[in-house]
């Protein structure tokens, strides 16, 4: 049996086809099994998944992260004909589930962040090369954490502190800690972004397990995003802190 059969990836995508008045959308099922999508790679585990408009075309693409075998990151770039496969990171990295994006270097293009799994104490970011993308053009990879405990399942960018620029929140499960790291003035010059531990504990997970999941939203309507992580709602207040 061709081992690639084990790598079947299926995506359900919204297709804007029904009139808005109908109050519903139609879904189209696309699958590598049917030849609708190119195979992502040889890894039997797809971990990270990021949805972002990386090329500014107004259509979100799909970024998948892998472990076990290279490549580590693949971008499904939307085209008029479907989706084209672009390799962002050709090397093997043991990437964990999660991933997020933001314009880290301030050039107007979304950059990517993904953390290492239980085998790695690193969190990396990839610089979007901007116009002139090519399927085999590697994105520059930088490190923003390379010490401490391993396992970084989930990250999110939001301006939690109200500074006008987003900060990166990320789980570090083996440390049982959530860190918050503002984007440095020159993010390419540092391999360790200064980070503050804003929560330490089990996150509501039972003994022997670990909390995961992370998102940001203005829950209380005060104009500032709150952090939702595991079973937690974490607020930052100017007078009291976290």
Secondary structure, DSSP 8 states (H G I E B T S, - for coil): --GGGGG--EEEEEE--S-GGGT--EEEEEEGGGTSS----S-SEEEEEEEE-TTSSSS-EEEEEEESSS-SEEEEEEETTEEEEEEEE-S---B-S--EEE-SSSSSS-EEEEEB-TT--EEEEEE---SS--TT---EEEEEEESS------EEEE-TT-SSS-EEEEEEGGGTEEEEEE--TTTTS-SS---EEEEES-TT--TT-----EEEE-SSSSSS-EEEETTEEE--BTTTB-
